[in-house]
Amino acid sequence: MSTEMELLTEEQVLQRLLDADTLPERTVLLERLGIPVKLRGLTGKQVFGIRERCTERKEKRGQTIERLDEELFNVSLIAASTVSPNWGNPQLLAKFQASTAEEVIKRILLAGELSALGDVVLDLSGFNTELEDVKN
């Protein structure tokens, strides 16, 4: 593979970047509920925005202590990346007395399901990706 990469012209590299406007998708089965969940990868900007929103900061003795709320992070990742089902469907919101898709997700999914789906979103978003060095 690295020899193919080394042979790409600048124009070919540019064309691949121009064609890179689609994000990977994957459908996974939530076995307990017997439903498919279609997820789409998120951009770096989206993931880091969600991480920022889910990070609590406290001042303690002149130092800022940061703590990531992992449950909120996973719920937010899932809500942002889900193509289907529509977690914010009015019927779901009414049944679970929720005002947001995130609240519905928290009330329907178990802790392990949240974690597993969050991992799929991160994988689709390019985290845990191995990079190969290009020899000069």
Secondary structure as UniProt FT lines:
FT   HELIX           2..6
FT   HELIX           10..18
FT   STRAND          25..30
FT   TURN            31..34
FT   STRAND          35..40
FT   HELIX           44..53
FT   STRAND          55..60
FT   TURN            61..62
FT   STRAND          63..68
FT   HELIX           70..81
FT   STRAND          82..84
FT   TURN            87..88
FT   HELIX           90..95
FT   TURN            96..97
FT   HELIX           101..108
FT   HELIX           111..124
FT   TURN            125..128
//
